[in-house]
Amino acid sequence: CVTIVAGKIIIFLKGGIMYQIFPDRFCKSGKPHDNVPFDRIIHEDWYELPRYKPDESGAIRNNDYFGGDFEGIIQKLDYLKSLGVTCIYLNPIFEAHENHRYNTANYLKADPMLGTNEDFKRLCEKAHEAGIKVILDGVFSHTGADSIYFNKFGRYDSVGAYNSKESPYYSWYTFTNYPDSYECWWGFNTLPNVDENNESYTKYICGEGGVIDYWLSLGADGFRLDVVDELPDEFLDNLRIAVKRNGSEKIIIGEVWEDASNKISYGIRRRYLIGSQLDSTMNYPFRDAIIGYILGMDSKDFENRIMTILENYPKPTIDVLMNSLSTHDVERAINIFAVGSCEGKSRDWQAQRALSPEEYELGKKRLKCAMVLQFFLPGVPCVYYGDEAGLDGFKDPFNRKCYPWGREDRELIEFTKLLAKIRRRCCLFAEGELKFLFSDNEIIVFSRICKEKNSGAVIILNKSPNLRRIWRNSDIARKFEFYEIVRGKLDGDALEIPPYDFAVIMISKSCECGMD
């Protein structure tokens, strides 16, 4: 069942390249938008830091905006296509009253600063014309307190659960002492939890004509589910039914930080990957392993971590794993590679700690090495907007700075394009089996083989500051044939891999299966 279902779904994602966009910070079109709430702080300078200090009451409100919008994304579709992007993953777009939009105010309306629902539909149409799919962030474990459903602050004319027990939304929430004491997400009283299996709520989200149907009808191609381990199995079963009735190719990706095959949450072993819930997950285990290896993890430990996931997950899931190095929830990889983790550092420290030119160059070299693994290991690379342009930043909100239009690192962008071009040259990077051939603390050699298509390649990464050579008569080279060197330089009987660089060697006589 898994193979059949996933086999239909992965058509548009398998072999592709994802690009994650935090909508407020990617591109501002300048198009005026109506009905923008009055209480939002709008930055005039696109390049300044997001606000991070508490307000006069001591609260961090996240109510500062830079004005990225749907039209801005449309204007940059050609750029995304040049990167080889085949799927955009958008952080939340529904109306909400903080810039991250994880505190949903209205599931059926786009946030007015992004544009209208029709603008979103146009984005999907234009993206599809460019060969790019669009996946939305689905936040279904909680809503905002400042929403049409809860309406704690009286912003809306609707009767919210906080306003009356007669509200149509009252049964969605769990109150312990009405109205001011209620279950909320991780103790944040601005994020009241919902009872996902409440019949009214499930019908609103998953029922025919509900939230899922609506956004897919406008052109969305699937959902990435926020905190999926907090969504009960019954709700996930209903959500899958809702998504798949709109087309078997529509995809569901879950936010799971651990091995999703044996995940236990709230005392229950989850059944994400057995055919009736998720098609794939975010692949944080790969991220942790890649970053660890680039920074000095023992190579055998790295191999074991990668192979554990590949052995535990169904093959159709493996082919569409969402492989990120940076996301909106973690510091950008270039920072980690440059100066290490910011764990334990204050927001003031993170705001003021700029990378020196030397630190940036080291971080960039290491990031390029990590991207080689990200693009050529099994799964689908997901580039967090700006990573390919050298955008740095520690944790939220500094990892959510605006894309540096006009200040991009062009060399890094061209490197990303090169990886994409090689990846999309052949189906073996979409579905080929992985085998590690050699590794030490400086280089790693692995193959991707697609026996059905008679195609294969060997990837050699040199993550060290030293020139490395692989001799034609060495034990390593005897494991494969030098049919075509796609990337790398053959100097006599030795293949040279410069510091912080890589080589790709085709080891089959034919590869007539390009993804483009």
Order of alpha helices (4+ residues) and beta strands (2+ residues): alpha-beta-beta-beta-alpha-alpha-beta-beta-beta-alpha-beta-beta-beta-alpha-alpha-beta-alpha-beta-beta-beta-beta-alpha-alpha-alpha-beta-alpha-alpha-alpha-beta-alpha-alpha-beta-beta-beta-beta-beta-beta-beta-beta
